Amino acid sequence: MATKKPTTKKSTKSSKDRFGSREGTDSAKINAALTTKPQSIEDLAKATGLNTSRIRNHMKWLLDRDHISKTDNGYKAKSKPKTSK
């Protein structure tokens, strides 16, 4: 009978953006498109190539963590985002 080798954990650290999302993900694309000037969901969808549903869900996530604010004209990044640990 063959014995199995013990599995080893890969310990590669992925880089994260200013809001804590992993680089290269849809969330990071949305975060990169955010500015301090208010933008609508549709503006962000156009800039990222993602659908509005995905943008809306991520905006809720960012709002819950106090990284962005919602205005009458759309969503905007705060000047100094909080760092998440």
C-alpha positions in Angstrom: 0.0 0.0 0.0 1.3 3.4 -0.9 1.7 6.0 1.8 0.6 9.6 1.2 3.0 12.4 1.7 1.9 15.0 4.2 0.5 18.1 2.5 2.4 21.3 3.0 0.8 24.7 3.2 1.7 27.3 0.7 2.6 30.5 2.4 2.6 32.9 -0.5 1.4 36.3 0.6 -0.7 38.2 -1.9 -0.4 41.9 -2.2 -3.4 44.0 -1.3 -4.7 47.4 -2.4 -5.4 50.4 -0.2 -8.8 49.0 0.8 -7.6 45.5 1.6 -8.6 43.7 -1.6 -6.2 41.3 -3.3 -4.6 42.7 -6.4 -6.0 41.4 -9.6 -9.5 40.7 -8.3 -12.7 42.4 -9.4 -12.8 44.2 -6.1 -9.4 45.6 -6.7 -10.5 46.8 -10.2 -13.4 48.7 -8.6 -11.2 50.1 -5.9 -8.8 51.4 -8.5 -11.6 53.2 -10.3 -12.8 55.0 -7.2 -11.8 58.6 -6.8 -12.6 61.4 -4.3 -15.1 62.8 -6.9 -18.5 61.1 -6.6 -19.3 58.5 -9.3 -22.4 56.5 -10.0 -22.7 52.8 -10.2 -23.0 53.0 -13.9 -19.8 55.2 -14.2 -17.9 52.6 -12.2 -19.3 49.7 -14.3 -18.2 51.5 -17.5 -14.7 52.2 -16.1 -14.2 48.6 -14.9 -16.1 46.5 -17.4 -18.0 44.8 -14.6 -21.8 44.6 -14.2 -23.7 47.0 -12.0 -24.8 44.2 -9.6 -21.1 43.4 -8.8 -20.3 47.1 -8.3 -23.4 47.6 -6.1 -22.4 44.7 -3.8 -18.8 45.9 -3.5 -20.0 49.5 -2.7 -22.1 48.0 0.2 -19.0 46.1 1.4 -16.9 49.3 1.3 -19.6 51.4 3.0 -19.8 48.8 5.8 -16.1 49.2 6.5 -16.2 53.0 6.2 -13.8 53.2 3.3 -16.2 55.3 1.1 -19.1 57.6 1.5 -22.4 57.9 -0.5 -23.5 61.2 -1.8 -26.4 62.4 -3.8 -24.2 62.1 -6.9 -22.7 58.7 -6.2 -20.0 57.0 -4.3 -16.6 58.5 -3.5 -13.4 57.3 -1.8 -12.5 59.0 1.5 -9.2 60.9 1.3 -7.5 58.6 3.7 -8.9 55.1 3.8 -8.8 53.2 7.0 -6.4 50.3 7.0 -7.7 46.9 7.8 -5.6 44.4 9.6 
